[in-house]
Amino acid sequence: MISLRQWIDKSVSFKYISNFSIIICILAYYMNAIDIVFVLAPIIIVNLIFILVLEYIDLDKIIYNVFRNNKLTRNELKDIRLPFLILNTLWHLLPVIWLYYIYTTYNLIYIYKPNFMGIFLQGCIICIIYFYFCSKNLVYGDINYSMYSILYFITLLSICSYLYIYTI
C-alpha cells in the first residue's frame, strides 16, 4: 500500500512539470514575481486539461507510472484508483481555481498587460527542457513524447492566446 509520505513525496517532487509549475507559481505570486506567474499560469491550465484527458483515457497507466517503484499488485491498484483520481484531480484543479480568483479579483492582466507571445515562448522553453529530461528518464512512461509535446504546445498556444489576448 502507498503511505502518506509517498503521496506527499510525489506531490512535491519537481520530477513532474505540474508540481514544478504549481509550487513555483504560488511562491512567485506571494513573492510579487508576477512575470513568473504569467508564464506558469498557462502551463498549469494545460496540465489540468492533459491530466483530465489522460485520467479518462488510462488511469491505471498513470498510477503505474507515478508509483512504478512500488510494484503495485492488481488489488493495490484497484484500491488506490479512487483516492489517486480524487487527489490528483484536486491537485491540478485547485491551482486553476486559485489562478482564476487572483486574475479576476486583482485584474492582473489589465494592470500588467503581459506580452502574449513572450509568455508563450517562455512557457515553451520551460516545457522543452522538461520534455527533454522526461523523455530521457521515461518519467511519464512509454509514451510518444514528440506527439505529446506537439499537442501540448498547441494547447499552450491556445490557452496563452485566450488568457492574454481575448481577456483584455
Buried (B, 14 or more C-beta within 10 A) or exposed (E): EBEEEBBEEBBEEEBBBBBBBBBBBBEBBEEEBBBBBBBBBBBBBBBBBBBBEBBEEEBBBBBBBBBEEBEBEEEBBEBBEEEBBEBBBEBBEEBBEBBEEBBEEEEBBEEEEBEBEBBBEBBBEBBEEBBEEBBEEEBBEEBEBEEBBEBBBEBBBBBBBEBBEEEE
